[in-house]
Amino acid sequence: MIRSGKMWKNVGIFYISLHHKMSEDLFIIGTYECKIDAKGRVLLPSGLKKQLMEGLNDGFVLKRSVFHQCLELYPKKEWNKEIAGVNKLNRFVKKNVEFIRRFMAGVKMIDLDAQDRFLVPKDLIDFATLTKNLVLSSAVNKIEIWDKNLYEESLDSVDDFGALAEEVMGDNQPE
């Protein structure tokens, strides 16, 4: 009976530490179609708003994507994690300074208005060639903002998703 108590105590400690770790990570789910108005305002879809409720008052960071012609919307807490890694780069290495400059180009702080809309600045609209119809797509801890046509083209550009998945995830073992 004593051994059983120890086992359950250890399981309880494991559960608490796992739950604590998982509660710190944000996993955004879903793909949402919406529109951008002539002033550059986008209504945050209710499905995303529900998932982001905890950090809505903290605001967001909007930036250019490094690899695609889209924008990335980070909840402020997630941006702080991302930028912490960038901040560790040695600024006496020229490549690092150039990377930081390009990575930070066009970064904007974004808040929601009273109608749950956010404003996309003109320079970022131009970068992502956003037209009226948009797709907001979850990318684990951030949201990609795409022009709908470019989003569909990007999905079609991967010929064999199964092969890509195997190459990227094939050697990863669950912990």
C-alpha positions as CSV (number, residue, x, y, z in Angstrom):
1,M,0.0,0.0,0.0
2,I,2.9,2.4,0.7
3,R,4.4,1.6,-2.7
4,S,1.1,2.3,-4.4
5,G,0.9,5.7,-2.6
6,K,4.4,6.6,-3.8
7,M,3.5,5.6,-7.4
8,W,0.4,7.8,-7.4
9,K,2.3,10.7,-5.8
10,N,4.9,10.5,-8.6
11,V,2.2,10.3,-11.3
12,G,0.5,13.3,-9.7
13,I,3.8,15.3,-9.7
14,F,4.3,14.3,-13.4
15,Y,0.8,15.4,-14.3
16,I,1.1,18.7,-12.5
17,S,4.5,19.5,-14.2
18,L,3.2,18.3,-17.6
19,H,0.0,20.3,-17.2
20,H,2.0,23.4,-16.2
21,K,4.3,23.1,-19.2
22,M,1.4,22.5,-21.6
23,S,-0.5,25.5,-20.2
24,E,2.4,27.8,-21.0
25,D,2.3,26.9,-24.7
26,L,-0.2,28.3,-27.1
27,F,-1.5,26.1,-29.9
28,I,-3.8,28.0,-32.2
29,I,-6.2,25.9,-34.3
30,G,-8.1,26.7,-37.5
31,T,-8.2,28.4,-40.8
32,Y,-10.6,31.3,-41.2
33,E,-11.7,33.3,-44.3
34,C,-12.4,37.0,-43.8
35,K,-12.2,40.3,-45.5
36,I,-10.1,43.4,-45.2
37,D,-11.8,46.7,-45.7
38,A,-10.6,49.8,-47.7
39,K,-9.1,51.2,-44.6
40,G,-7.1,48.1,-43.9
41,R,-9.2,46.8,-41.0
42,V,-9.7,43.1,-40.4
43,L,-12.3,41.6,-38.0
44,L,-10.7,39.0,-35.8
45,P,-12.8,35.8,-36.4
46,S,-14.7,34.7,-33.3
47,G,-13.0,31.3,-33.4
48,L,-9.6,32.9,-33.1
49,K,-10.9,35.4,-30.5
50,K,-12.0,32.6,-28.2
51,Q,-8.6,30.9,-28.5
52,L,-6.7,34.2,-27.8
53,M,-9.0,35.5,-25.1
54,E,-6.4,35.4,-22.4
55,G,-4.0,37.7,-24.2
56,L,-6.4,40.0,-26.1
57,N,-5.6,43.0,-23.8
58,D,-1.9,42.5,-24.3
59,G,-2.1,43.2,-28.0
60,F,-0.4,41.6,-30.9
61,V,2.7,42.0,-33.1
62,L,2.3,42.0,-36.8
63,K,5.3,41.4,-39.1
64,R,6.3,40.2,-42.6
65,S,6.9,36.5,-43.0
66,V,10.5,35.4,-43.5
67,F,9.7,32.7,-46.1
68,H,6.3,33.6,-47.6
69,Q,4.4,36.5,-49.1
70,C,2.1,36.8,-46.0
71,L,2.0,38.4,-42.6
72,E,2.4,36.9,-39.2
73,L,0.3,38.0,-36.3
74,Y,1.8,37.0,-32.9
75,P,0.0,37.3,-29.6
76,K,2.3,39.6,-27.5
77,K,3.3,36.8,-25.1
78,E,4.4,34.6,-28.1
79,W,6.3,37.5,-29.7
80,N,8.2,38.0,-26.5
81,K,9.3,34.3,-26.6
82,E,10.3,34.6,-30.3
83,I,12.2,37.9,-29.9
84,A,14.1,36.5,-26.8
85,G,15.9,34.1,-29.1
86,V,16.7,36.9,-31.6
87,N,17.9,39.1,-28.7
88,K,20.6,36.4,-27.9
89,L,22.4,37.0,-31.2
90,N,25.8,38.6,-30.9
91,R,25.5,42.1,-32.4
92,F,29.2,42.2,-33.2
93,V,28.7,39.6,-36.0
94,K,27.7,41.4,-39.2
95,K,25.3,38.6,-40.4
96,N,23.4,38.7,-37.1
97,V,22.9,42.5,-37.4
98,E,21.7,42.2,-41.0
99,F,19.4,39.4,-39.9
100,I,17.9,41.4,-37.1
101,R,17.4,44.4,-39.3
102,R,15.5,42.3,-41.9
103,F,13.6,40.3,-39.3
104,M,12.4,43.5,-37.6
105,A,11.6,45.4,-40.8
106,G,8.0,46.4,-40.8
107,V,7.2,45.0,-37.3
108,K,4.2,46.8,-35.8
109,M,2.3,46.7,-32.5
110,I,-1.4,46.0,-33.1
111,D,-4.4,46.3,-30.8
112,L,-8.0,45.4,-31.4
113,D,-10.6,48.2,-31.6
114,A,-14.0,48.1,-29.8
115,Q,-15.4,46.0,-32.7
116,D,-12.5,43.4,-32.5
117,R,-10.8,44.7,-35.6
118,F,-7.1,45.3,-36.1
119,L,-5.6,47.7,-38.6
120,V,-3.0,46.3,-41.1
121,P,-0.6,49.2,-42.1
122,K,-0.3,50.0,-45.8
123,D,3.3,48.9,-46.1
124,L,2.4,45.4,-44.8
125,I,-0.7,45.3,-47.1
126,D,1.6,46.0,-50.0
127,F,4.2,43.4,-48.9
128,A,1.6,40.6,-48.7
129,T,-0.4,42.0,-51.7
130,L,-3.6,41.7,-49.6
131,T,-6.8,42.2,-51.5
132,K,-10.4,42.0,-50.2
133,N,-10.5,38.3,-49.4
134,L,-8.1,37.0,-46.7
135,V,-7.2,33.7,-45.1
136,L,-6.1,33.7,-41.4
137,S,-4.4,30.4,-40.9
138,S,-3.0,29.0,-37.6
139,A,0.7,28.3,-37.6
140,V,1.0,26.8,-34.1
141,N,1.6,29.9,-31.9
142,K,1.0,32.6,-34.5
143,I,-1.5,33.4,-37.2
144,E,-0.5,33.8,-40.9
145,I,-2.5,36.4,-42.8
146,W,-2.7,35.6,-46.5
147,D,-4.4,37.0,-49.6
148,K,-6.9,34.2,-50.3
149,N,-5.5,33.5,-53.8
150,L,-1.9,33.4,-52.7
151,Y,-2.8,31.1,-49.8
152,E,-4.5,28.6,-52.2
153,E,-1.5,28.8,-54.6
154,S,0.9,28.1,-51.7
155,L,-1.0,25.0,-50.7
156,D,-1.1,23.8,-54.3
157,S,2.7,24.4,-54.7
158,V,3.6,21.4,-52.6
159,D,3.4,18.5,-55.0
160,D,3.6,15.6,-52.4
161,F,2.6,16.7,-48.9
162,G,3.2,13.1,-47.7
163,A,6.9,13.2,-48.8
164,L,7.3,16.6,-47.2
165,A,5.8,15.4,-44.0
166,E,8.1,12.4,-43.9
167,E,11.2,14.5,-44.6
168,V,10.3,17.1,-41.9
169,M,8.8,14.9,-39.3
170,G,10.0,11.4,-40.1
171,D,12.9,11.3,-37.7
172,N,11.1,13.1,-34.9
173,Q,10.1,10.7,-32.1
174,P,7.3,11.6,-29.6
175,E,8.7,12.4,-26.1
